[in-house]
Amino acid sequence: MDARWAAIPDLVEDGRLVLLDELEPAVDAFTSAATQWRWIADGWNAPRRIGLDYSGLRAAAEMTGIDITPEIFGWVRVMEAAAMQALAE
C-alpha cells in the first residue's frame, strides 16, 4: 500500500484502504467506465490518455444501474485525476 495512506489511520484497516460507504457509488461508476478512456495521437508521439470519455462514463453507469449525480460525478473526477497522475508516473 502507498505510504501516503498509512498516515490516515481511519482509512486503513488490516493494511487495506477502507472504502467509505458514501463513496461506493462513485467508485462503482468509475470502475464501470474502466474502458472509457479518451486517447489522442499527435504526430510522431505515442498515443496518450487524456481523461475519461464522460458520455461513455454516463452510458456505462446507466447500464450498471448507477445514477450519476453531481456529487458522484465530482468524486469520479477526483478519481480520474488521481488515475491520470498515477498513470503518468
C-alpha angles and dihedrals in degrees: 000000000000111000091228090073093050088068090065103063096183090061096050124072123172089346093305131110111251117228111221111229093234091057096051095093090050092049090047090050092049094049092045087061095050092125095043101089120135118228132190131197115201115189116294096352122103115261112271135200113244102180143288122320098239095202088053089048091052092048093048092047093048092049090054094046099255119140109215104220121181089258093052091046089052092053091046088055090052090053091045091054091048091048092049090052093047092047091051093057 
